[in-house]
Amino acid sequence: MQRVFGIIGWVGTALVFGAVAIRMFRPEWNQYATYGAWAGLVAVLIYMAGQWRDVVEFYKGRNARYGTMSIVSVIAFLGVLAAVNYLGARQNKRWDLTANQVYSLSDQTIKLLKDLKEPAKITVYALGAQQDVHKQRLEEFKYYTTKLTTEMVDPDRQPTRAQAAGITTVPTLVLEYKGRTEKVNTSSEQELTNALIKVITGTPKKVYFTQGHGEKDIAASDRSGMSTAVDAMKQDNYTVDSLVLIQQKQVPNDATVVVVAGPTTDFFPPEIEALNGFTARGGKVLVMLDPVLKGSPQPLLIQFLADWGIRAGNDVVLDTSGMNQLVGATDASVPVAVVYPPHPITTNFRQITAFPMARSMAPIEGGSNSHNAQPIAQTSAQSWAESDLASLASGNGQVEMNADKGDKPGPITLASAASAPATAPAPAASGNATPPAPDAPKPETRVAGFGDSDFASNAAIGVPGNRDLFVNTINWLAQQENLIAVRPRQPEDRRLTMTADQQNRIMILSLFIVPGIVFATGFYTWWRRR
């Protein structure tokens, strides 16, 4: 009988090893491998049942018990390891340790993905070796929504499909949403998010920047220009153009937002009338007024803001908190905002913004003209609004907080915004304009005022929060709250720049001093042991 059990045990072992070999070398015979594995397991169990006396005798010894405990511990460890890998394969959790989180999806991207109301698809036309890179990035996008599907297409294997899609270069990613398509040539978050914004929003919205009163140049790439801010707006699917109100007499019908960026002279009455007519029919206006140390006080623009409940102070905000040194400022004339009262523009906004040479722009208590404004950004308590502009303009002596002379202690509001229902019908849409969607928000007038225009210039828009605050304000004015968020970041340039003397010192330290210390320590240890 024992001989029969022995034969059964060997047959079972052979069946198990045979099933493993079939799975490795003949996957098409997988069905037979499964049958063989189960049959081998049954045969091995029958053999073990036939040898029960020997098994009992073996486990009476101390070594057998210790060996069994070791085997059980190993099995438990393997079970825990398998469970951790099982959970890790199904939970997409990573840690991004870069300085500005460049390998994590931004708040804006996550918000767009979570707010998708219709199915979206991304088709990647790339060669086989390139597809893995794009697939990994798109998996991060799919993690935040069930509305997004992806497909990989190799143009070499499916040339007809690639030709029908108009693919001329690889890689090319085609985004589709509600019948709209957009193409990009990289799977970077910035490019994919920009393309996603375009297919979601559809027709670009038009933003006009007024000209003729010394406003900032939107095409200039120098420090005082706004070309960087304009590029950021285009990424959110805006088109930008200049507007000379005194010539056109009224704001064009295709305008969504009108921006008055740092005029040095006041508007003419007909221009103010044009702005009032624009706001009456649901227009949106952003006014950025710099402090006036010398020259025109701009009473008409100040009154325009006052009609919307925003007071442009005749002052300069000074900040002695020392936080402005974080953004490279050397004196108190660059106030820093770290407090953002609740407002859609600053939802989940936790960044520093800096305003070179700013004036206060606070809501009027009790409102004005039935309009009540809300604060957007405020300085710290270690700041104040200096009213002695003559001393600042002359540069004589030190200025200090003096409430008896009209100075206002901090925190100081640097930006405010107001909204109200439109009082006049909107202009008729042109024949090629896209009609508004049934669920589109109702038109309403929105006005925002900033006590500084330099924060959006090329010189200061690199401050971590300036770009997002400016574009978020444009999105709120355009009633595109779904685009208000912190945008994708680019990797920082963190190269170390050294002089020739510093390089020589590092060379001497690494080649002579450090090895010399190690050698001396070893020699001293050897000498002591001798």
C-alpha positions in Angstrom: 0.0 0.0 0.0 2.8 2.4 0.8 4.3 1.7 -2.6 1.0 2.8 -4.3 0.9 6.0 -2.2 4.5 6.7 -3.2 3.7 6.4 -6.9 0.7 8.7 -6.5 2.9 11.3 -4.8 5.4 11.2 -7.6 2.7 11.5 -10.2 1.2 14.5 -8.4 4.6 16.2 -8.3 5.1 15.6 -12.0 1.7 17.0 -12.8 2.3 20.2 -10.8 5.7 20.8 -12.4 4.2 20.0 -15.8 1.5 22.6 -15.3 4.1 25.2 -14.4 6.1 24.4 -17.6 3.0 24.6 -19.8 2.1 28.1 -18.4 5.6 29.3 -19.1 6.3 27.8 -22.5 2.9 27.0 -24.0 0.4 29.7 -22.9 -2.1 28.5 -25.5 -2.5 25.3 -23.5 -3.4 27.1 -20.4 -6.6 25.1 -20.0 -4.7 21.8 -19.7 -2.2 23.4 -17.3 -5.1 24.3 -15.0 -6.5 20.7 -15.0 -3.0 19.3 -14.5 -2.3 21.6 -11.5 -5.6 20.6 -9.7 -5.0 16.9 -10.4 -1.4 17.2 -9.1 -2.6 18.9 -6.0 -5.2 16.2 -5.3 -2.5 13.5 -5.8 -0.1 15.2 -3.4 -2.8 15.5 -0.8 -3.7 11.8 -1.2 0.0 10.9 -0.7 0.2 13.1 2.5 -2.9 11.4 3.9 -1.4 8.0 3.3 1.7 9.0 5.3 -0.1 10.4 8.3 1.7 8.1 10.8 5.2 9.3 9.6 3.9 12.9 9.7 2.8 12.6 13.3 6.0 11.0 14.3 8.0 13.7 12.6 6.2 16.5 14.4 6.9 15.0 17.8 10.5 16.3 17.6 11.6 19.8 18.7 13.3 20.6 15.4 10.1 19.9 13.5 8.1 22.2 15.7 10.7 25.0 15.2 10.8 24.4 11.5 7.0 24.6 11.3 7.0 27.9 13.1 9.6 29.2 10.7 7.6 28.1 7.7 4.4 29.7 9.1 6.3 32.9 9.7 7.6 32.9 6.1 4.1 32.2 4.8 2.6 35.1 6.9 5.3 37.5 5.7 4.7 36.5 2.0 0.9 37.0 2.7 1.5 40.5 4.0 3.8 41.3 1.1 1.2 40.1 -1.4 -1.6 42.1 0.3 0.6 45.3 0.2 1.3 44.8 -3.5 -2.4 44.1 -4.2 -3.5 47.3 -2.5 -0.7 49.3 -4.0 -1.6 48.2 -7.5 -5.1 49.5 -7.0 -4.4 52.8 -5.1 -2.6 55.4 -7.1 -0.8 57.2 -4.3 2.5 59.1 -4.9 4.6 61.7 -3.1 5.9 64.6 -5.1 8.9 66.1 -3.3 9.9 68.7 -5.9 9.9 72.3 -4.7 6.9 73.5 -6.7 5.1 70.2 -7.2 5.8 69.9 -11.0 5.0 66.1 -11.0 1.6 66.5 -9.4 -1.5 67.5 -11.3 -2.5 71.1 -10.5 -5.7 72.2 -8.8 -6.9 73.5 -12.2 -6.4 70.2 -14.0 -8.1 68.2 -11.2 -11.0 70.6 -11.1 -11.5 70.4 -14.9 -11.5 66.6 -14.8 -13.9 66.3 -11.9 -16.3 68.8 -13.5 -16.5 66.9 -16.8 -20.2 66.5 -17.6 -19.9 64.6 -20.9 -17.6 61.8 -22.0 -14.2 62.9 -23.3 -11.6 60.9 -25.2 -7.9 61.3 -25.8 -6.5 59.4 -28.8 -2.7 59.1 -28.8 -1.1 58.6 -32.2 2.4 57.4 -31.3 4.8 54.6 -32.2 4.9 51.6 -30.0 8.0 52.6 -28.1 6.5 56.1 -27.3 3.1 54.9 -26.1 4.2 53.9 -22.6 5.3 57.5 -21.7 2.0 58.9 -22.7 0.0 56.1 -21.2 1.5 56.8 -17.7 0.6 60.5 -17.9 -2.9 59.8 -19.0 -3.5 57.3 -16.2 -3.0 60.2 -13.8 -5.8 62.1 -15.7 -8.1 59.1 -15.6 -7.6 58.7 -11.9 -9.8 61.8 -11.2 -12.7 61.1 -13.5 -14.7 58.3 -15.1 -15.7 60.5 -18.0 -12.3 60.2 -19.7 -11.2 57.4 -22.0 -8.0 56.9 -23.9 -6.8 54.9 -26.9 -3.3 54.2 -28.3 -2.9 54.1 -32.1 0.3 53.2 -33.9 0.4 55.2 -37.2 2.7 52.5 -38.7 0.2 49.8 -38.1 -2.9 51.8 -38.8 -1.9 54.3 -41.4 -5.4 54.7 -42.8 -6.8 55.9 -39.5 -3.9 58.2 -38.9 -4.4 59.8 -42.3 -8.1 60.2 -41.8 -7.4 62.0 -38.5 -5.0 64.4 -40.2 -1.9 63.2 -38.3 1.3 64.5 -39.9 3.7 64.2 -37.0 4.1 61.8 -34.1 3.4 61.9 -31.3 0.0 63.7 -31.6 -2.7 63.6 -29.0 -6.3 64.3 -30.2 -8.8 65.5 -27.5 -12.5 65.1 -28.3 -15.4 66.6 -26.3 -18.9 67.4 -27.4 -18.0 67.1 -31.1 -15.0 69.5 -30.6 -11.4 68.4 -31.2 -8.0 69.8 -30.2 -4.6 68.5 -31.1 -1.3 68.7 -29.1 2.1 67.2 -29.6 3.0 66.4 -26.1 1.4 64.8 -23.0 2.7 67.4 -20.6 0.1 68.6 -18.1 0.3 72.2 -19.3 -0.5 71.3 -22.9 -3.1 68.7 -22.1 -4.9 71.1 -19.7 -4.8 73.9 -22.2 -6.3 71.7 -24.9 -8.9 70.4 -22.5 -10.0 74.0 -21.6 -10.4 74.8 -25.3 -12.6 71.8 -26.1 -14.7 72.4 -23.0 -15.2 76.1 -23.4 -15.6 76.1 -27.1 -15.5 79.5 -28.8 -12.8 81.7 -27.3 -13.9 84.8 -25.3 -12.6 88.2 -26.2 -10.7 90.5 -23.8 -9.9 94.1 -24.7 -7.2 96.2 -23.1 -7.8 99.9 -23.3 -5.1 102.1 -24.9 -4.5 105.8 -25.2 -3.9 106.9 -21.6 -0.5 105.4 -20.9 -1.7 101.9 -20.1 0.6 99.0 -20.1 1.5 97.5 -23.5 0.1 94.0 -23.9 2.6 93.2 -26.7 5.7 94.4 -25.0 8.1 91.9 -23.6 10.1 94.3 -21.5 9.7 94.6 -17.7 6.7 96.9 -17.8 4.9 95.1 -20.6 2.1 92.4 -20.1 3.0 89.9 -22.8 3.4 87.1 -20.2 0.0 87.8 -18.7 -1.5 87.8 -22.2 0.1 84.4 -22.9 -1.4 83.0 -19.7 -4.9 84.3 -20.7 -4.5 82.6 -24.1 -3.9 79.3 -22.4 -7.3 79.7 -20.8 -8.9 80.1 -24.3 -9.1 83.9 -24.4 -8.3 86.1 -27.4 -6.8 89.5 -26.6 -6.9 92.8 -28.5 -6.4 96.6 -27.9 -9.2 99.1 -27.6 -9.1 102.8 -28.1 -12.4 103.9 -26.7 -12.2 107.5 -27.8 -12.1 106.4 -31.4 -14.7 103.6 -31.3 -17.1 105.4 -29.0 -18.4 102.2 -27.5 -17.2 98.7 -26.4 -17.4 96.2 -29.2 -20.3 93.7 -29.0 -17.9 90.7 -29.0 -16.1 91.9 -25.8 -16.4 89.8 -22.7 -14.0 91.7 -20.5 -12.4 95.2 -20.7 -9.2 95.7 -18.9 -7.9 99.2 -17.9 -4.2 98.4 -17.0 -2.4 101.2 -15.2 -3.4 104.4 -17.1 -1.3 107.5 -16.3 -4.0 110.0 -17.3 -7.7 110.0 -16.7 -10.4 108.8 -19.1 -12.5 111.3 -21.1 -16.2 111.5 -20.3 -17.3 109.7 -23.5 -15.1 106.8 -22.6 -16.6 106.6 -19.1 -20.0 106.6 -20.8 -18.9 103.8 -23.0 -17.8 101.8 -20.0 -21.2 102.5 -18.2 -23.1 101.4 -21.3 -21.0 98.2 -21.4 -21.6 97.4 -17.8 -25.3 98.1 -18.1 -25.7 95.3 -20.6 -23.8 92.8 -18.6 -20.2 93.7 -19.4 -17.2 93.0 -17.2 -14.5 95.5 -16.4 -11.2 95.2 -14.6 -9.6 98.5 -13.5 -6.0 98.5 -12.2 -5.0 102.0 -10.9 -1.5 102.7 -9.7 -0.8 105.3 -7.0 -0.5 108.8 -8.3 2.5 110.6 -6.7 2.6 113.2 -9.4 0.2 114.1 -12.2 -3.5 113.6 -12.8 -5.5 112.1 -9.9 -7.9 110.4 -12.4 -11.2 111.5 -10.8 -13.5 110.0 -13.5 -12.0 106.4 -13.2 -12.1 106.7 -9.5 -15.8 107.7 -9.6 -16.5 104.8 -12.0 -15.1 102.4 -9.3 -17.0 104.3 -6.6 -20.3 103.7 -8.4 -19.6 100.0 -8.0 -18.8 100.3 -4.3 -15.0 100.3 -4.6 -12.9 103.2 -3.1 -9.5 103.9 -4.7 -7.5 105.4 -1.9 -5.3 108.5 -2.5 -2.4 106.7 -0.7 0.5 104.3 -1.0 0.5 101.0 0.9 3.8 100.3 2.7 4.7 96.9 4.2 7.2 96.5 7.0 6.5 92.8 7.8 9.6 91.7 6.0 7.7 89.2 3.9 8.4 91.2 0.8 12.0 90.1 1.0 10.8 86.7 0.0 10.0 88.0 -3.5 13.2 90.0 -3.8 11.9 93.4 -2.6 14.4 95.7 -0.8 12.0 98.2 0.8 8.5 98.6 2.1 7.0 99.9 -1.2 6.2 96.3 -2.3 3.3 95.1 -0.1 2.6 91.4 0.1 -0.8 89.9 0.4 -1.2 86.7 2.3 -4.9 87.1 3.4 -7.7 86.4 0.9 -11.2 86.9 2.2 -13.8 84.4 1.0 -14.5 85.1 -2.7 -14.8 82.9 -5.8 -11.6 84.4 -7.2 -9.5 83.2 -4.3 -11.1 79.8 -3.6 -8.4 77.5 -2.2 -5.9 80.2 -3.0 -2.9 79.9 -0.6 -0.1 81.7 -2.4 1.9 84.9 -1.8 1.1 87.8 -4.1 3.2 91.0 -4.4 2.1 94.4 -5.5 5.0 96.8 -6.4 3.9 100.4 -5.5 0.2 99.9 -4.7 -2.7 102.0 -3.4 -5.6 100.8 -1.3 -8.7 99.5 -3.2 -11.2 98.7 -0.5 -15.0 98.3 -0.5 -17.1 101.3 0.5 -18.8 100.7 3.8 -22.5 100.4 3.2 -22.1 100.2 -0.5 -22.6 102.7 -3.2 -25.3 103.1 -5.9 -26.9 99.8 -4.6 -23.6 98.0 -5.3 -21.7 96.3 -2.5 -18.1 95.2 -3.2 -16.1 92.4 -1.5 -12.4 92.4 -0.7 -10.1 90.1 -2.6 -6.6 90.5 -1.2 -5.3 92.1 2.0 -1.9 92.9 3.5 -0.7 91.9 6.9 -1.1 94.0 10.1 2.5 95.2 9.8 1.5 97.5 6.9 -0.3 100.8 6.5 -1.7 103.2 3.9 0.5 106.2 3.8 -1.3 109.4 2.9 1.7 111.8 2.8 2.4 111.4 -0.9 4.5 114.5 -1.0 7.1 113.0 1.2 7.1 109.8 -0.8 7.5 111.7 -4.0 10.4 113.8 -2.8 12.2 110.9 -1.2 13.2 113.0 1.8 13.4 111.3 5.2 11.8 108.2 6.6 8.0 107.7 6.5 6.2 106.1 9.4 2.7 105.2 10.4 0.9 108.2 11.8 -2.8 107.9 12.3 -3.1 111.6 13.3 -2.0 112.6 9.8 -4.6 110.3 8.0 -2.5 107.1 7.7 -4.6 104.0 7.9 -3.2 100.9 9.8 -3.2 97.5 8.2 -4.4 95.1 7.1 -5.1 97.1 3.9 -7.3 95.9 1.1 -5.5 96.0 -2.3 -8.3 94.6 -4.5 -12.1 94.4 -4.4 -14.8 93.2 -6.7 -18.6 93.7 -7.2 -21.3 92.2 -9.3 -25.0 93.0 -10.1 -27.7 91.8 -12.6 -27.5 93.5 -16.0 -29.9 96.4 -16.4 -30.0 96.5 -20.2 -30.5 93.7 -22.8 -27.3 92.2 -24.3 -26.5 93.0 -27.9 -27.7 90.6 -30.6 -25.2 87.9 -31.5 -23.6 87.9 -34.9 -24.5 85.3 -37.4 -21.3 83.1 -36.9 -21.4 83.4 -33.1 -22.2 80.3 -31.0 -25.5 80.7 -29.2 -25.3 80.3 -25.4 -26.0 76.9 -23.9 -29.3 76.3 -22.1 -27.5 75.8 -18.8 -25.2 78.9 -19.3 -25.1 81.4 -16.4 -27.3 84.4 -16.7 -25.5 87.6 -17.8 -24.5 89.9 -15.0 -22.2 92.8 -14.6 -19.0 92.3 -12.8 -16.4 94.9 -11.9 -13.0 94.4 -10.2 -10.5 97.0 -9.0 -6.8 96.6 -8.1 -4.7 99.2 -6.5 -1.7 98.2 -8.7 -1.1 97.2 -12.3 2.6 96.2 -12.0 1.7 92.9 -10.2 0.6 91.6 -13.7 3.5 93.0 -15.6 6.4 90.9 -16.9 8.6 92.1 -14.0 6.3 90.8 -11.2 4.1 88.1 -12.7 6.8 85.5 -11.8 5.9 85.9 -8.2 4.2 82.6 -7.3 0.7 83.8 -6.9 0.5 86.9 -9.2 -0.2 85.0 -12.4 -2.9 82.9 -10.9 -4.6 85.8 -9.1 -4.7 87.9 -12.4 -6.0 85.1 -14.6 -8.5 83.9 -11.9 -9.8 87.5 -11.8 -10.3 87.4 -15.6 -12.1 84.0 -15.3 -14.4 85.3 -12.6 -15.2 88.4 -14.6 -15.9 86.2 -17.7 -18.2 84.0 -15.6 -15.9 81.0 -16.1 -15.6 79.9 -12.5 -14.7 76.4 -13.5 -11.3 77.6 -14.6 -10.5 79.4 -11.3 -7.6 77.4 -9.7 -3.9 77.1 -9.3 -2.4 76.3 -12.7 0.3 73.8 -13.7 3.8 74.8 -12.7 7.0 74.6 -14.8 10.2 73.1 -13.3 12.3 75.7 -11.5 15.8 76.5 -12.7 17.7 75.4 -9.6 21.2 75.4 -11.1 24.1 76.5 -8.8 26.1 79.4 -10.1 29.6 79.8 -8.7 32.6 82.1 -9.3 36.0 80.8 -10.4 37.3 81.2 -6.8 34.4 79.2 -5.4 35.0 76.5 -7.9 38.7 76.3 -6.9 37.8 76.1 -3.2 35.4 73.2 -3.8 38.0 71.4 -5.9 40.6 71.7 -3.1 38.1 70.6 -0.5 37.0 67.5 -2.4 40.4 66.5 -3.7 42.7 67.3 -0.8 41.1 68.4 2.4 38.4 65.7 2.7 40.6 62.8 1.6 43.4 64.2 3.8 41.1 64.1 6.9 40.1 60.5 6.1 43.8 59.5 5.7 44.8 61.2 8.9 42.0 59.6 10.8 43.1 56.2 9.5 46.7 56.8 10.3 45.9 57.9 13.9 43.8 54.8 14.5 46.6 52.6 13.2 49.2 54.4 15.4 47.0 54.0 18.5 46.6 50.3 17.9 50.3 49.8 17.5 
